[in-house]
Amino acid sequence: MPIRITVLLDTYNYGHFIEEAINSVLAQDFPSGQMEILVVDDGSADDTAGRVRKYGDRVQYFCKPNGGQASALNFGIDRARGEIVAFLDGDDFWLPGKLSRIAAEFETHPEAGMVYHDFLCKRDASVDAVSDSGLAGVSGFLPDNRKRLLGYDLFPTATLAFRRSVLQRLVPIPERLVVQADAHLTACVIFVAPIVYIDQALAVYRVHGDNVWNCAANTPRGCIIFEGDPAARARLQRRVVTTAAIREGVRGWLEKNNFDVTRPELQAFLMRWTFLSRVGEFALSPPGRFRFFRHQLEQSWYFGSQMTWRHLAVHYANAFGSLFVGYRNFHRLDEWRLAVKQSLRSALGRS
């Protein structure tokens, strides 16, 4: 019987999570004879090997020298036999019904290159608490629609499944991406084939202290949040380097495949990673007022088409306001605006 789905599970030092991940795959209501599970261990130094080998021949276990997530995914994709390749990180897990649902979507949409879905977030400090992702997915062939292209959110590894014939056009993933390798795939696939989004949470993304990508500094005030925390600072520095690497990798793939990266919509698409890098750069080393002002204007220029006129007006007002308050006090502009708005409402209410 042909293998319909390859489950590619990459992991690194997640022995304390790996069994929950594997069990969530084995519990799927999908014929075991039509599925293979590949666990690619990127050189873990913990007890991952012993925990995985307990599953015997239900799981194919590969341990390779540490090289990062891109290296692990390239290794696994090269060995996948399924028509569909579904990804899972070793610290996350799937919810019931995931595999049967994505298989049905690929069958219904033979043109689709990727199927992805919503997810829940779980903070490890809380045993059961989960929260919505807060992201919105889109379907279709995105390059045909600038608004959808620029509004496209990249979802985490555990939510992604690719048609293998399409996936082979996206690899190898640049091995500079020791984390966020999946971002390269999800950014490039939309230029190869339509995608399908399932508006249902079918996986749980775990947020914990060992996340390689997780970082507290995710806002303009991030510098205040991580001061005195060397680990958070190191994660933020990794974020800056990684977002720049994603941008260069996607740009290189587009150029290699004869896309004109000077087209305005592709320039804007690539600029998202420039802006993400700047968030980290600014948190690590606060910018001067003019540089921060120019950054705000560039965001309005590239992504103004995604904003309502009210949002755009506020964005421009904040940009000019940043010349007066600077980076560290930028958040006060919104605080003052809300205070004025509340005062006006109160005044009108009294009248």
Residue pairs with C-beta under 8 A, 6 or more apart in sequence:
1 33
1 34
2 34
2 83
3 34
3 35
3 36
3 81
3 82
3 83
4 34
4 35
4 82
4 83
4 84
4 103
5 30
5 34
5 35
5 36
5 82
5 83
5 84
5 85
5 86
5 99
5 103
5 161
6 35
6 36
6 38
6 80
6 81
6 82
6 84
6 85
6 86
6 164
7 25
7 35
7 36
7 37
7 38
7 86
7 88
7 99
8 38
8 40
8 73
8 76
8 77
8 80
8 85
8 86
8 87
8 88
9 21
9 22
9 25
9 37
9 38
9 39
9 40
9 87
9 88
9 89
9 90
10 40
10 42
10 69
10 72
10 73
10 76
10 87
10 88
10 89
10 90
10 157
11 18
11 21
11 39
11 40
11 41
11 42
11 44
11 48
11 72
11 89
11 90
11 91
12 41
12 42
12 43
12 44
12 66
12 69
12 72
12 90
12 212
13 44
13 45
13 46
13 48
13 210
14 21
14 44
14 46
14 48
14 89
14 90
14 91
14 210
15 44
15 46
15 47
15 48
15 50
15 51
16 46
17 90
17 91
17 92
17 206
18 39
18 48
18 51
18 52
18 90
19 51
20 93
21 88
21 89
21 90
21 91
21 92
21 93
22 37
22 39
22 52
22 55
22 59
23 93
24 88
24 93
24 94
24 95
25 37
25 88
25 94
25 99
26 37
26 55
26 58
27 96
28 35
28 94
28 96
28 97
28 98
28 99
28 100
29 96
29 97
29 99
29 100
30 99
30 100
30 103
32 58
35 82
35 99
36 60
36 80
36 81
36 82
37 58
37 59
37 60
38 59
38 60
38 62
38 76
38 79
38 80
39 52
39 59
39 60
39 61
39 62
39 90
40 62
40 64
40 72
40 73
40 75
40 76
41 48
41 49
41 52
41 61
41 62
41 63
41 64
42 64
42 66
42 67
42 68
42 69
42 71
42 72
43 63
43 64
43 65
43 66
43 67
44 63
48 90
49 61
49 63
52 59
52 61
53 61
62 75
62 76
62 79
64 71
64 72
64 75
67 175
67 178
68 175
68 177
68 178
68 179
68 181
69 177
69 178
69 179
69 180
69 181
69 182
70 172
70 173
70 174
70 175
70 176
70 177
70 178
70 181
70 184
71 175
71 178
72 181
73 87
73 173
73 181
73 182
73 185
74 171
74 172
74 173
74 175
77 85
77 167
77 168
77 171
78 171
80 164
82 164
83 106
83 163
83 164
83 165
84 102
84 103
84 106
84 161
84 162
84 163
84 164
85 161
85 162
85 164
85 167
86 98
86 99
86 102
86 160
86 161
87 157
87 158
87 160
87 161
87 182
88 94
88 157
88 158
88 203
89 156
89 157
89 158
91 206
91 208
91 210
91 211
92 156
92 157
92 158
92 203
92 204
92 205
92 206
93 158
93 203
93 204
93 206
94 158
94 202
94 203
94 204
95 120
95 201
95 202
95 203
95 204
97 202
98 117
98 202
98 203
101 117
101 198
101 200
101 202
102 115
102 117
102 161
102 198
102 202
105 112
105 115
105 196
105 198
106 112
106 115
106 161
106 163
106 196
109 115
109 194
109 196
111 193
111 194
112 163
112 193
112 194
112 195
112 196
113 162
113 163
113 166
113 167
113 189
113 192
113 193
113 194
113 195
114 160
114 161
114 162
114 163
114 166
114 185
114 186
114 189
114 190
114 193
114 195
114 196
115 161
115 195
115 196
115 197
115 198
116 137
116 155
116 159
116 160
116 161
116 186
116 195
116 196
116 197
116 198
117 137
117 155
117 159
117 197
117 198
117 199
117 200
117 201
117 202
117 203
118 132
118 133
118 135
118 137
118 159
118 198
118 199
118 200
118 201
118 202
119 133
119 155
119 156
119 158
119 159
119 201
119 202
119 203
119 204
119 205
120 130
120 131
120 132
120 133
120 201
120 203
120 204
120 205
121 130
121 131
121 132
121 133
121 204
121 205
121 206
121 207
122 129
122 130
122 204
122 205
122 206
122 207
123 129
123 206
123 207
123 208
124 206
124 207
124 208
124 209
125 208
130 204
132 201
133 155
133 201
133 205
135 153
135 155
136 151
136 153
137 153
137 155
137 197
137 198
137 199
138 148
138 151
138 152
138 195
138 197
139 194
139 195
139 196
139 197
140 148
140 194
140 195
141 190
141 193
141 194
142 148
142 149
142 152
142 190
142 195
143 149
143 190
143 191
143 265
146 265
146 268
146 305
147 305
147 306
149 190
149 265
149 269
150 265
150 268
150 269
150 272
150 302
150 303
150 305
150 306
151 306
152 190
154 182
154 183
154 186
154 187
155 186
156 182
156 203
156 205
157 182
158 203
158 204
158 205
159 202
159 203
159 205
160 182
160 185
160 186
162 170
162 185
162 189
163 193
166 189
166 192
166 193
167 185
167 189
169 192
170 184
170 185
170 188
170 189
170 192
170 253
173 181
173 184
173 185
173 249
174 184
174 245
174 248
174 249
174 252
176 245
176 249
177 183
177 184
177 242
177 245
177 246
177 249
178 212
178 242
179 212
179 213
179 238
179 242
180 213
180 242
180 243
180 246
183 246
184 246
184 249
184 250
184 253
187 246
187 250
188 250
188 253
188 254
189 195
191 254
191 257
191 259
207 214
208 214
211 235
212 235
212 238
213 235
213 238
213 239
213 242
214 235
215 222
215 226
215 232
215 235
215 236
215 239
215 280
216 222
216 225
216 226
216 229
216 232
217 223
217 225
217 226
217 232
217 236
217 279
217 280
217 283
218 279
219 225
219 279
219 331
220 279
220 282
220 283
220 327
220 330
220 331
221 283
221 328
221 331
222 236
222 279
222 280
222 282
222 283
223 282
223 283
223 284
223 286
223 328
224 328
225 232
226 232
226 233
226 236
226 283
233 284
236 280
236 283
236 284
237 280
237 284
239 276
239 277
239 280
240 277
240 280
240 281
240 284
243 273
243 276
243 277
243 280
244 273
244 274
244 277
246 273
247 270
247 273
247 274
247 277
250 270
250 273
251 261
251 270
254 261
254 266
255 261
259 266
260 266
261 267
261 270
267 302
268 302
268 303
271 298
271 302
275 295
275 298
275 299
278 295
281 287
282 292
282 295
282 327
286 327
286 328
287 295
287 327
289 322
289 323
289 326
289 327
290 323
292 322
292 326
292 327
292 330
293 319
293 320
293 322
293 323
296 315
296 318
296 319
296 322
297 316
297 319
299 315
300 307
300 312
300 315
300 316
300 319
304 312
304 315
307 315
314 337
317 333
318 330
318 333
318 334
321 330
321 333
322 330
322 333
325 332
325 333
